Every structure is written in structure tokens, then in C-alpha cells.
């Protein structure tokens, strides 16, 4: 099985995107946040995840692992 590592340039985008997406409902349960702010933070997290996925796909296409 061929193992492919995530490039270092995509890892921060992916981690921050996951944190923003998952922490928004948790914070919203304990603190009142307007719907606009909840949607904006969730959308920002999803956007960062998509950017990370695009960077991963481009590095796979080039064939380098960027460690």
C-alpha cells in the first residue's frame, strides 16, 4: 500500500478549518452568538478545509510529499 503524507503547507489550513467547524456549535451552546456569526465562522472553517484539500490534491498531482 502506498502511503501519502499531507504536505506541511496544507496541514494548518486543515487543522484550523476543523477546529472552527467543530467548535462553533460547542461555543454556541454556552454563549449566545448571533446566527450571522455562527454561519460566518462555520463557513470560514469549511472554506479553509476546501483550501487544504485543493493543496493536497495539487501536491499529489505533482508527485511530491513536501516534508
Secondary structure, DSSP 8 states (H G I E B T S, - for coil): -------HHHHHHHHHHHHHHHHHHHHHHHS---HHHHHHHHHHHHHHHHHHHHHHHHHHHHT----
